[in-house]
């Protein structure tokens, strides 16, 4: 059986509007119900999270500093910044 590409956002929308059980919806659209359920669970988990993904990495220029990337925003924090202040900054941005 060839690999199928699905438009997951459209399928989830169609499913939510269909009023069908997951099993019946998957049967009508020839989708593995376990795979559909897994994809739906991952989508709900990512939508339900109030947190944004943040990447913190040490960056070396002349001194070591902490760099906080959030989307297109880059915040440079000096290496001398107290950890509680950095934690407060991250919480304030959440």
PAMI-804948 format. One record per atom (N, C-alpha, C, O, CB): x, y, z; residue number from 1; atom name. Coordinates in steps of 0.05 Angstrom, whole numbers, plus 5000, padded with zeros to 4 digits. Glycine has a CB too. Example, Ala and Ser with C-alpha at 12.3 -4.5 7.8 and 13.67 -1.06 7.14 Angstrom:
<x=5264, y=4886, z=5156, num=1, atome=N>
<x=5246, y=4910, z=5156, num=1, atome=CA>
<x=5264, y=4934, z=5156, num=1, atome=C>
<x=5285, y=4934, z=5169, num=1, atome=O>
<x=5226, y=4911, z=5181, num=1, atome=CB>
<x=5257, y=4955, z=5142, num=2, atome=N>
<x=5273, y=4979, z=5143, num=2, atome=CA>
<x=5258, y=5001, z=5157, num=2, atome=C>
<x=5268, y=5023, z=5161, num=2, atome=O>
<x=5282, y=4988, z=5114, num=2, atome=CB>
# end
This chain:
<x=5017, y=4976, z=5000, num=1, atome=N>
<x=5000, y=5000, z=5000, num=1, atome=CA>
<x=5018, y=5025, z=5000, num=1, atome=C>
<x=5035, y=5027, z=5017, num=1, atome=O>
<x=4981, y=5000, z=5025, num=1, atome=CB>
<x=5014, y=5043, z=4981, num=2, atome=N>
<x=5031, y=5067, z=4980, num=2, atome=CA>
<x=5026, y=5086, z=5003, num=2, atome=C>
<x=5004, y=5087, z=5015, num=2, atome=O>
<x=5026, y=5082, z=4953, num=2, atome=CB>
<x=5047, y=5101, z=5010, num=3, atome=N>
<x=5045, y=5120, z=5031, num=3, atome=CA>
<x=5027, y=5143, z=5024, num=3, atome=C>
<x=5029, y=5154, z=5001, num=3, atome=O>
<x=5073, y=5131, z=5039, num=3, atome=CB>
<x=5009, y=5151, z=5042, num=4, atome=N>
<x=4990, y=5173, z=5036, num=4, atome=CA>
<x=4999, y=5197, z=5053, num=4, atome=C>
<x=5007, y=5195, z=5076, num=4, atome=O>
<x=4961, y=5165, z=5043, num=4, atome=CB>
<x=4997, y=5221, z=5040, num=5, atome=N>
<x=5001, y=5246, z=5055, num=5, atome=CA>
<x=4973, y=5256, z=5062, num=5, atome=C>
<x=4955, y=5257, z=5045, num=5, atome=O>
<x=5018, y=5266, z=5038, num=5, atome=CB>
<x=4970, y=5265, z=5086, num=6, atome=N>
<x=4944, y=5275, z=5095, num=6, atome=CA>
<x=4947, y=5305, z=5102, num=6, atome=C>
<x=4968, y=5314, z=5112, num=6, atome=O>
<x=4934, y=5259, z=5120, num=6, atome=CB>
<x=4926, y=5319, z=5097, num=7, atome=N>
<x=4923, y=5347, z=5106, num=7, atome=CA>
<x=4911, y=5345, z=5134, num=7, atome=C>
<x=4887, y=5347, z=5137, num=7, atome=O>
<x=4906, y=5365, z=5086, num=7, atome=CB>
<x=4928, y=5342, z=5155, num=8, atome=N>
<x=4918, y=5337, z=5182, num=8, atome=CA>
<x=4900, y=5359, z=5193, num=8, atome=C>
<x=4879, y=5353, z=5204, num=8, atome=O>
<x=4942, y=5333, z=5200, num=8, atome=CB>
<x=4908, y=5384, z=5190, num=9, atome=N>
<x=4889, y=5405, z=5200, num=9, atome=CA>
<x=4861, y=5403, z=5188, num=9, atome=C>
<x=4841, y=5406, z=5202, num=9, atome=O>
<x=4901, y=5433, z=5195, num=9, atome=CB>
<x=4860, y=5398, z=5162, num=10, atome=N>
<x=4834, y=5395, z=5149, num=10, atome=CA>
<x=4819, y=5370, z=5159, num=10, atome=C>
<x=4795, y=5371, z=5163, num=10, atome=O>
<x=4838, y=5394, z=5118, num=10, atome=CB>
<x=4834, y=5348, z=5161, num=11, atome=N>
<x=4821, y=5323, z=5171, num=11, atome=CA>
<x=4810, y=5327, z=5200, num=11, atome=C>
<x=4788, y=5318, z=5206, num=11, atome=O>
<x=4841, y=5300, z=5171, num=11, atome=CB>
<x=4826, y=5340, z=5217, num=12, atome=N>
<x=4816, y=5345, z=5244, num=12, atome=CA>
<x=4791, y=5362, z=5244, num=12, atome=C>
<x=4772, y=5357, z=5260, num=12, atome=O>
<x=4838, y=5358, z=5262, num=12, atome=CB>
<x=4791, y=5382, z=5228, num=13, atome=N>
<x=4767, y=5400, z=5226, num=13, atome=CA>
<x=4743, y=5384, z=5215, num=13, atome=C>
<x=4721, y=5386, z=5226, num=13, atome=O>
<x=4773, y=5424, z=5207, num=13, atome=CB>
<x=4748, y=5368, z=5195, num=14, atome=N>
<x=4726, y=5351, z=5184, num=14, atome=CA>
<x=4715, y=5332, z=5204, num=14, atome=C>
<x=4691, y=5328, z=5207, num=14, atome=O>
<x=4736, y=5336, z=5159, num=14, atome=CB>
<x=4734, y=5320, z=5220, num=15, atome=N>
<x=4726, y=5300, z=5240, num=15, atome=CA>
<x=4708, y=5314, z=5262, num=15, atome=C>
<x=4687, y=5304, z=5269, num=15, atome=O>
<x=4751, y=5287, z=5253, num=15, atome=CB>
<x=4718, y=5338, z=5271, num=16, atome=N>
<x=4703, y=5352, z=5292, num=16, atome=CA>
<x=4676, y=5360, z=5283, num=16, atome=C>
<x=4657, y=5361, z=5299, num=16, atome=O>
<x=4719, y=5376, z=5301, num=16, atome=CB>
<x=4672, y=5366, z=5258, num=17, atome=N>
<x=4646, y=5375, z=5247, num=17, atome=CA>
<x=4629, y=5351, z=5239, num=17, atome=C>
<x=4605, y=5355, z=5235, num=17, atome=O>
<x=4650, y=5393, z=5224, num=17, atome=CB>
<x=4640, y=5328, z=5236, num=18, atome=N>
<x=4625, y=5305, z=5226, num=18, atome=CA>
<x=4605, y=5293, z=5245, num=18, atome=C>
<x=4585, y=5282, z=5237, num=18, atome=O>
<x=4644, y=5283, z=5217, num=18, atome=CB>
<x=4611, y=5294, z=5271, num=19, atome=N>
<x=4594, y=5282, z=5291, num=19, atome=CA>
<x=4598, y=5251, z=5292, num=19, atome=C>
<x=4583, y=5238, z=5306, num=19, atome=O>
<x=4565, y=5288, z=5284, num=19, atome=CB>
<x=4617, y=5241, z=5277, num=20, atome=N>
<x=4623, y=5212, z=5277, num=20, atome=CA>
<x=4643, y=5205, z=5299, num=20, atome=C>
<x=4657, y=5222, z=5309, num=20, atome=O>
<x=4634, y=5204, z=5249, num=20, atome=CB>
<x=4643, y=5179, z=5305, num=21, atome=N>
<x=4663, y=5169, z=5323, num=21, atome=CA>
<x=4690, y=5169, z=5308, num=21, atome=C>
<x=4690, y=5170, z=5283, num=21, atome=O>
<x=4656, y=5140, z=5334, num=21, atome=CB>
<x=4712, y=5169, z=5322, num=22, atome=N>
<x=4738, y=5168, z=5309, num=22, atome=CA>
<x=4740, y=5143, z=5291, num=22, atome=C>
<x=4750, y=5144, z=5268, num=22, atome=O>
<x=4761, y=5167, z=5329, num=22, atome=CB>
<x=4730, y=5121, z=5301, num=23, atome=N>
<x=4731, y=5096, z=5286, num=23, atome=CA>
<x=4716, y=5098, z=5259, num=23, atome=C>
<x=4726, y=5090, z=5238, num=23, atome=O>
<x=4720, y=5072, z=5302, num=23, atome=CB>
<x=4692, y=5108, z=5261, num=24, atome=N>
<x=4676, y=5111, z=5237, num=24, atome=CA>
<x=4687, y=5131, z=5217, num=24, atome=C>
<x=4688, y=5127, z=5193, num=24, atome=O>
<x=4647, y=5119, z=5244, num=24, atome=CB>
<x=4697, y=5154, z=5228, num=25, atome=N>
<x=4709, y=5174, z=5211, num=25, atome=CA>
<x=4734, y=5162, z=5196, num=25, atome=C>
<x=4737, y=5166, z=5172, num=25, atome=O>
<x=4717, y=5199, z=5227, num=25, atome=CB>
<x=4750, y=5148, z=5211, num=26, atome=N>
<x=4774, y=5136, z=5199, num=26, atome=CA>
<x=4767, y=5115, z=5178, num=26, atome=C>
<x=4781, y=5113, z=5158, num=26, atome=O>
<x=4792, y=5124, z=5221, num=26, atome=CB>
<x=4747, y=5100, z=5184, num=27, atome=N>
<x=4738, y=5079, z=5165, num=27, atome=CA>
<x=4729, y=5093, z=5138, num=27, atome=C>
<x=4736, y=5083, z=5117, num=27, atome=O>
<x=4715, y=5062, z=5177, num=27, atome=CB>
<x=4714, y=5115, z=5141, num=28, atome=N>
<x=4704, y=5128, z=5117, num=28, atome=CA>
<x=4727, y=5141, z=5101, num=28, atome=C>
<x=4725, y=5143, z=5076, num=28, atome=O>
<x=4684, y=5150, z=5124, num=28, atome=CB>
<x=4748, y=5150, z=5115, num=29, atome=N>
<x=4771, y=5163, z=5101, num=29, atome=CA>
<x=4795, y=5145, z=5097, num=29, atome=C>
<x=4816, y=5154, z=5089, num=29, atome=O>
<x=4779, y=5188, z=5118, num=29, atome=CB>
<x=4791, y=5119, z=5103, num=30, atome=N>
<x=4813, y=5099, z=5100, num=30, atome=CA>
<x=4838, y=5107, z=5114, num=30, atome=C>
<x=4860, y=5108, z=5102, num=30, atome=O>
<x=4818, y=5095, z=5070, num=30, atome=CB>
<x=4835, y=5114, z=5140, num=31, atome=N>
<x=4858, y=5122, z=5157, num=31, atome=CA>
<x=4860, y=5102, z=5180, num=31, atome=C>
<x=4840, y=5094, z=5190, num=31, atome=O>
<x=4855, y=5152, z=5168, num=31, atome=CB>
<x=4884, y=5095, z=5187, num=32, atome=N>
<x=4888, y=5078, z=5210, num=32, atome=CA>
<x=4879, y=5092, z=5235, num=32, atome=C>
<x=4889, y=5114, z=5241, num=32, atome=O>
<x=4919, y=5069, z=5212, num=32, atome=CB>
<x=4859, y=5082, z=5249, num=33, atome=N>
<x=4848, y=5096, z=5272, num=33, atome=CA>
<x=4868, y=5101, z=5295, num=33, atome=C>
<x=4867, y=5122, z=5308, num=33, atome=O>
<x=4825, y=5080, z=5284, num=33, atome=CB>
<x=4887, y=5083, z=5298, num=34, atome=N>
<x=4907, y=5087, z=5319, num=34, atome=CA>
<x=4926, y=5110, z=5312, num=34, atome=C>
<x=4933, y=5126, z=5329, num=34, atome=O>
<x=4924, y=5061, z=5323, num=34, atome=CB>
<x=4933, y=5112, z=5286, num=35, atome=N>
<x=4950, y=5133, z=5277, num=35, atome=CA>
<x=4935, y=5160, z=5279, num=35, atome=C>
<x=4947, y=5180, z=5287, num=35, atome=O>
<x=4959, y=5128, z=5248, num=35, atome=CB>
<x=4910, y=5160, z=5271, num=36, atome=N>
<x=4894, y=5185, z=5273, num=36, atome=CA>
<x=4892, y=5194, z=5302, num=36, atome=C>
<x=4895, y=5218, z=5308, num=36, atome=O>
<x=4865, y=5180, z=5261, num=36, atome=CB>
<x=4887, y=5175, z=5320, num=37, atome=N>
<x=4884, y=5182, z=5348, num=37, atome=CA>
<x=4911, y=5193, z=5359, num=37, atome=C>
<x=4910, y=5213, z=5374, num=37, atome=O>
<x=4876, y=5157, z=5364, num=37, atome=CB>
<x=4933, y=5182, z=5351, num=38, atome=N>
<x=4959, y=5191, z=5359, num=38, atome=CA>
<x=4964, y=5220, z=5350, num=38, atome=C>
<x=4972, y=5237, z=5365, num=38, atome=O>
<x=4981, y=5173, z=5349, num=38, atome=CB>
<x=4958, y=5225, z=5324, num=39, atome=N>
<x=4962, y=5252, z=5313, num=39, atome=CA>
<x=4944, y=5272, z=5326, num=39, atome=C>
<x=4952, y=5295, z=5332, num=39, atome=O>
<x=4957, y=5251, z=5282, num=39, atome=CB>
<x=4919, y=5264, z=5332, num=40, atome=N>
<x=4900, y=5282, z=5345, num=40, atome=CA>
<x=4908, y=5288, z=5373, num=40, atome=C>
<x=4906, y=5311, z=5382, num=40, atome=O>
<x=4872, y=5269, z=5345, num=40, atome=CB>
<x=4918, y=5268, z=5387, num=41, atome=N>
<x=4928, y=5273, z=5415, num=41, atome=CA>
<x=4952, y=5292, z=5415, num=41, atome=C>
<x=4953, y=5310, z=5432, num=41, atome=O>
<x=4936, y=5246, z=5428, num=41, atome=CB>
<x=4970, y=5289, z=5396, num=42, atome=N>
<x=4993, y=5307, z=5395, num=42, atome=CA>
<x=4984, y=5336, z=5389, num=42, atome=C>
<x=4995, y=5355, z=5400, num=42, atome=O>
<x=5013, y=5297, z=5374, num=42, atome=CB>
<x=4965, y=5338, z=5371, num=43, atome=N>
<x=4955, y=5365, z=5365, num=43, atome=CA>
<x=4942, y=5378, z=5389, num=43, atome=C>
<x=4947, y=5402, z=5395, num=43, atome=O>
<x=4934, y=5364, z=5342, num=43, atome=CB>
<x=4925, y=5363, z=5403, num=44, atome=N>
<x=4912, y=5374, z=5427, num=44, atome=CA>
<x=4932, y=5381, z=5449, num=44, atome=C>
<x=4929, y=5401, z=5463, num=44, atome=O>
<x=4892, y=5354, z=5438, num=44, atome=CB>
<x=4953, y=5365, z=5452, num=45, atome=N>
<x=4974, y=5371, z=5472, num=45, atome=CA>
<x=4989, y=5396, z=5465, num=45, atome=C>
<x=4995, y=5412, z=5483, num=45, atome=O>
<x=4993, y=5347, z=5474, num=45, atome=CB>
<x=4995, y=5400, z=5440, num=46, atome=N>
<x=5010, y=5424, z=5432, num=46, atome=CA>
<x=4992, y=5449, z=5433, num=46, atome=C>
<x=5002, y=5471, z=5440, num=46, atome=O>
<x=5021, y=5421, z=5403, num=46, atome=CB>
<x=4966, y=5447, z=5428, num=47, atome=N>
<x=4948, y=5470, z=5430, num=47, atome=CA>
<x=4941, y=5477, z=5459, num=47, atome=C>
<x=4937, y=5500, z=5465, num=47, atome=O>
<x=4923, y=5464, z=5414, num=47, atome=CB>
<x=4941, y=5457, z=5476, num=48, atome=N>
<x=4933, y=5461, z=5503, num=48, atome=CA>
<x=4955, y=5472, z=5521, num=48, atome=C>
<x=4950, y=5480, z=5544, num=48, atome=O>
<x=4923, y=5436, z=5515, num=48, atome=CB>
<x=4979, y=5473, z=5511, num=49, atome=N>
<x=5002, y=5482, z=5528, num=49, atome=CA>
<x=5003, y=5512, z=5528, num=49, atome=C>
<x=5004, y=5525, z=5507, num=49, atome=O>
<x=5028, y=5470, z=5517, num=49, atome=CB>
<x=5004, y=5524, z=5552, num=50, atome=N>
<x=5007, y=5553, z=5554, num=50, atome=CA>
<x=5036, y=5563, z=5550, num=50, atome=C>
<x=5041, y=5587, z=5551, num=50, atome=O>
<x=4996, y=5563, z=5581, num=50, atome=CB>
<x=5054, y=5544, z=5546, num=51, atome=N>
<x=5082, y=5551, z=5544, num=51, atome=CA>
<x=5091, y=5553, z=5515, num=51, atome=C>
<x=5082, y=5538, z=5498, num=51, atome=O>
<x=5099, y=5531, z=5559, num=51, atome=CB>
<x=5110, y=5570, z=5510, num=52, atome=N>
<x=5123, y=5572, z=5484, num=52, atome=CA>
<x=5150, y=5558, z=5485, num=52, atome=C>
<x=5162, y=5557, z=5507, num=52, atome=O>
<x=5127, y=5602, z=5475, num=52, atome=CB>
<x=5158, y=5547, z=5463, num=53, atome=N>
<x=5184, y=5533, z=5463, num=53, atome=CA>
<x=5206, y=5554, z=5463, num=53, atome=C>
<x=5206, y=5572, z=5447, num=53, atome=O>
<x=5187, y=5515, z=5438, num=53, atome=CB>
<x=5224, y=5552, z=5482, num=54, atome=N>
<x=5246, y=5571, z=5485, num=54, atome=CA>
<x=5272, y=5555, z=5485, num=54, atome=C>
<x=5274, y=5534, z=5498, num=54, atome=O>
<x=5244, y=5588, z=5511, num=54, atome=CB>
<x=5292, y=5565, z=5470, num=55, atome=N>
<x=5318, y=5552, z=5469, num=55, atome=CA>
<x=5338, y=5570, z=5483, num=55, atome=C>
<x=5341, y=5593, z=5475, num=55, atome=O>
<x=5326, y=5546, z=5440, num=55, atome=CB>
<x=5351, y=5560, z=5503, num=56, atome=N>
<x=5371, y=5575, z=5518, num=56, atome=CA>
<x=5398, y=5563, z=5512, num=56, atome=C>
<x=5402, y=5538, z=5516, num=56, atome=O>
<x=5365, y=5576, z=5549, num=56, atome=CB>
<x=5417, y=5579, z=5504, num=57, atome=N>
<x=5443, y=5568, z=5498, num=57, atome=CA>
<x=5464, y=5589, z=5507, num=57, atome=C>
<x=5459, y=5613, z=5506, num=57, atome=O>
<x=5446, y=5561, z=5468, num=57, atome=CB>
<x=5487, y=5579, z=5515, num=58, atome=N>
<x=5509, y=5596, z=5521, num=58, atome=CA>
<x=5521, y=5607, z=5496, num=58, atome=C>
<x=5524, y=5591, z=5476, num=58, atome=O>
<x=5530, y=5582, z=5539, num=58, atome=CB>
<x=5527, y=5632, z=5495, num=59, atome=N>
<x=5539, y=5644, z=5471, num=59, atome=CA>
<x=5565, y=5658, z=5480, num=59, atome=C>
<x=5564, y=5674, z=5498, num=59, atome=O>
<x=5519, y=5664, z=5458, num=59, atome=CB>
<x=5586, y=5653, z=5466, num=60, atome=N>
<x=5612, y=5664, z=5473, num=60, atome=CA>
<x=5619, y=5687, z=5454, num=60, atome=C>
<x=5621, y=5682, z=5430, num=60, atome=O>
<x=5634, y=5643, z=5474, num=60, atome=CB>
<x=5622, y=5710, z=5464, num=61, atome=N>
<x=5633, y=5732, z=5449, num=61, atome=CA>
<x=5659, y=5740, z=5463, num=61, atome=C>
<x=5680, y=5728, z=5458, num=61, atome=O>
<x=5613, y=5757, z=5446, num=61, atome=CB>
<x=5659, y=5760, z=5480, num=62, atome=N>
<x=5682, y=5766, z=5497, num=62, atome=CA>
<x=5679, y=5753, z=5524, num=62, atome=C>
<x=5699, y=5746, z=5537, num=62, atome=O>
<x=5685, y=5796, z=5499, num=62, atome=CB>
<x=5654, y=5750, z=5533, num=63, atome=N>
<x=5648, y=5736, z=5557, num=63, atome=CA>
<x=5625, y=5717, z=5552, num=63, atome=C>
<x=5611, y=5720, z=5532, num=63, atome=O>
<x=5641, y=5757, z=5581, num=63, atome=CB>
<x=5621, y=5698, z=5569, num=64, atome=N>
<x=5599, y=5680, z=5566, num=64, atome=CA>
<x=5573, y=5693, z=5575, num=64, atome=C>
<x=5572, y=5707, z=5595, num=64, atome=O>
<x=5604, y=5654, z=5582, num=64, atome=CB>
<x=5552, y=5690, z=5559, num=65, atome=N>
<x=5526, y=5701, z=5566, num=65, atome=CA>
<x=5505, y=5680, z=5560, num=65, atome=C>
<x=5509, y=5661, z=5545, num=65, atome=O>
<x=5521, y=5727, z=5551, num=65, atome=CB>
<x=5481, y=5685, z=5571, num=66, atome=N>
<x=5458, y=5668, z=5565, num=66, atome=CA>
<x=5442, y=5682, z=5544, num=66, atome=C>
<x=5437, y=5706, z=5545, num=66, atome=O>
<x=5441, y=5662, z=5591, num=66, atome=CB>
<x=5434, y=5666, z=5524, num=67, atome=N>
<x=5417, y=5677, z=5503, num=67, atome=CA>
<x=5391, y=5662, z=5503, num=67, atome=C>
<x=5390, y=5638, z=5502, num=67, atome=O>
<x=5432, y=5674, z=5475, num=67, atome=CB>
<x=5369, y=5678, z=5504, num=68, atome=N>
<x=5343, y=5667, z=5504, num=68, atome=CA>
<x=5329, y=5673, z=5478, num=68, atome=C>
<x=5325, y=5697, z=5471, num=68, atome=O>
<x=5326, y=5677, z=5529, num=68, atome=CB>
<x=5322, y=5652, z=5462, num=69, atome=N>
<x=5309, y=5656, z=5436, num=69, atome=CA>
<x=5279, y=5649, z=5439, num=69, atome=C>
<x=5273, y=5627, z=5448, num=69, atome=O>
<x=5322, y=5639, z=5414, num=69, atome=CB>
<x=5262, y=5668, z=5432, num=70, atome=N>
<x=5233, y=5662, z=5432, num=70, atome=CA>
<x=5223, y=5673, z=5406, num=70, atome=C>
<x=5221, y=5697, z=5402, num=70, atome=O>
<x=5218, y=5676, z=5457, num=70, atome=CB>
<x=5217, y=5655, z=5387, num=71, atome=N>
<x=5208, y=5664, z=5361, num=71, atome=CA>
<x=5231, y=5679, z=5347, num=71, atome=C>
<x=5253, y=5668, z=5345, num=71, atome=O>
<x=5183, y=5681, z=5362, num=71, atome=CB>
<x=5225, y=5703, z=5339, num=72, atome=N>
<x=5246, y=5720, z=5326, num=72, atome=CA>
<x=5260, y=5738, z=5346, num=72, atome=C>
<x=5277, y=5754, z=5338, num=72, atome=O>
<x=5233, y=5736, z=5303, num=72, atome=CB>
<x=5253, y=5736, z=5371, num=73, atome=N>
<x=5265, y=5753, z=5392, num=73, atome=CA>
<x=5289, y=5739, z=5404, num=73, atome=C>
<x=5289, y=5715, z=5409, num=73, atome=O>
<x=5244, y=5759, z=5413, num=73, atome=CB>
<x=5310, y=5755, z=5409, num=74, atome=N>
<x=5335, y=5745, z=5420, num=74, atome=CA>
<x=5342, y=5762, z=5444, num=74, atome=C>
<x=5346, y=5786, z=5441, num=74, atome=O>
<x=5358, y=5743, z=5399, num=74, atome=CB>
<x=5343, y=5751, z=5468, num=75, atome=N>
<x=5349, y=5766, z=5492, num=75, atome=CA>
<x=5376, y=5756, z=5502, num=75, atome=C>
<x=5380, y=5732, z=5508, num=75, atome=O>
<x=5327, y=5763, z=5514, num=75, atome=CB>
<x=5395, y=5774, z=5504, num=76, atome=N>
<x=5422, y=5768, z=5515, num=76, atome=CA>
<x=5423, y=5775, z=5544, num=76, atome=C>
<x=5417, y=5798, z=5551, num=76, atome=O>
<x=5444, y=5782, z=5498, num=76, atome=CB>
<x=5430, y=5757, z=5561, num=77, atome=N>
<x=5433, y=5761, z=5589, num=77, atome=CA>
<x=5462, y=5757, z=5597, num=77, atome=C>
<x=5474, y=5737, z=5589, num=77, atome=O>
<x=5414, y=5742, z=5606, num=77, atome=CB>
<x=5474, y=5775, z=5612, num=78, atome=N>
<x=5502, y=5772, z=5620, num=78, atome=CA>
<x=5506, y=5748, z=5637, num=78, atome=C>
<x=5488, y=5739, z=5651, num=78, atome=O>
<x=5512, y=5797, z=5635, num=78, atome=CB>
<x=5530, y=5737, z=5635, num=79, atome=N>
<x=5536, y=5713, z=5651, num=79, atome=CA>
<x=5536, y=5718, z=5681, num=79, atome=C>
<x=5534, y=5700, z=5697, num=79, atome=O>
<x=5564, y=5702, z=5643, num=79, atome=CB>
<x=5537, y=5744, z=5688, num=80, atome=N>
<x=5536, y=5751, z=5717, num=80, atome=CA>
<x=5507, y=5754, z=5727, num=80, atome=C>
<x=5503, y=5759, z=5751, num=80, atome=O>
<x=5551, y=5778, z=5721, num=80, atome=CB>
<x=5488, y=5750, z=5709, num=81, atome=N>
<x=5460, y=5752, z=5718, num=81, atome=CA>
<x=5453, y=5730, z=5738, num=81, atome=C>
<x=5458, y=5707, z=5732, num=81, atome=O>
<x=5441, y=5751, z=5693, num=81, atome=CB>
<x=5442, y=5737, z=5761, num=82, atome=N>
<x=5435, y=5717, z=5780, num=82, atome=CA>
<x=5414, y=5698, z=5769, num=82, atome=C>
<x=5395, y=5706, z=5755, num=82, atome=O>
<x=5425, y=5730, z=5807, num=82, atome=CB>
<x=5417, y=5672, z=5775, num=83, atome=N>
<x=5398, y=5652, z=5765, num=83, atome=CA>
<x=5369, y=5659, z=5772, num=83, atome=C>
<x=5351, y=5656, z=5755, num=83, atome=O>
<x=5406, y=5625, z=5776, num=83, atome=CB>
<x=5363, y=5667, z=5797, num=84, atome=N>
<x=5335, y=5674, z=5804, num=84, atome=CA>
<x=5324, y=5696, z=5786, num=84, atome=C>
<x=5301, y=5696, z=5779, num=84, atome=O>
<x=5333, y=5683, z=5833, num=84, atome=CB>
<x=5341, y=5715, z=5778, num=85, atome=N>
<x=5332, y=5736, z=5760, num=85, atome=CA>
<x=5326, y=5725, z=5732, num=85, atome=C>
<x=5306, y=5733, z=5719, num=85, atome=O>
<x=5353, y=5759, z=5757, num=85, atome=CB>
<x=5342, y=5706, z=5723, num=86, atome=N>
<x=5338, y=5694, z=5697, num=86, atome=CA>
<x=5312, y=5678, z=5698, num=86, atome=C>
<x=5296, y=5679, z=5679, num=86, atome=O>
<x=5362, y=5676, z=5689, num=86, atome=CB>
<x=5308, y=5663, z=5719, num=87, atome=N>
<x=5283, y=5647, z=5722, num=87, atome=CA>
<x=5259, y=5665, z=5722, num=87, atome=C>
<x=5238, y=5659, z=5710, num=87, atome=O>
<x=5284, y=5630, z=5748, num=87, atome=CB>
<x=5260, y=5688, z=5737, num=88, atome=N>
<x=5238, y=5707, z=5737, num=88, atome=CA>
<x=5232, y=5718, z=5710, num=88, atome=C>
<x=5209, y=5722, z=5702, num=88, atome=O>
<x=5244, y=5730, z=5757, num=88, atome=CB>
<x=5253, y=5723, z=5694, num=89, atome=N>
<x=5250, y=5733, z=5667, num=89, atome=CA>
<x=5235, y=5712, z=5650, num=89, atome=C>
<x=5216, y=5719, z=5635, num=89, atome=O>
<x=5277, y=5740, z=5654, num=89, atome=CB>
<x=5243, y=5687, z=5651, num=90, atome=N>
<x=5231, y=5666, z=5636, num=90, atome=CA>
<x=5201, y=5663, z=5644, num=90, atome=C>
<x=5184, y=5660, z=5627, num=90, atome=O>
<x=5245, y=5639, z=5640, num=90, atome=CB>
<x=5196, y=5664, z=5670, num=91, atome=N>
<x=5168, y=5662, z=5679, num=91, atome=CA>
<x=5151, y=5686, z=5670, num=91, atome=C>
<x=5128, y=5682, z=5663, num=91, atome=O>
<x=5167, y=5661, z=5710, num=91, atome=CB>
<x=5163, y=5710, z=5669, num=92, atome=N>
<x=5148, y=5733, z=5661, num=92, atome=CA>
<x=5142, y=5732, z=5631, num=92, atome=C>
<x=5121, y=5743, z=5622, num=92, atome=O>
<x=5165, y=5758, z=5666, num=92, atome=CB>
<x=5158, y=5718, z=5615, num=93, atome=N>
<x=5154, y=5716, z=5587, num=93, atome=CA>
<x=5135, y=5693, z=5580, num=93, atome=C>
<x=5124, y=5692, z=5557, num=93, atome=O>
<x=5180, y=5712, z=5573, num=93, atome=CB>
<x=5130, y=5675, z=5599, num=94, atome=N>
<x=5113, y=5652, z=5593, num=94, atome=CA>
<x=5084, y=5660, z=5591, num=94, atome=C>
<x=5066, y=5643, z=5586, num=94, atome=O>
<x=5116, y=5631, z=5615, num=94, atome=CB>
# end
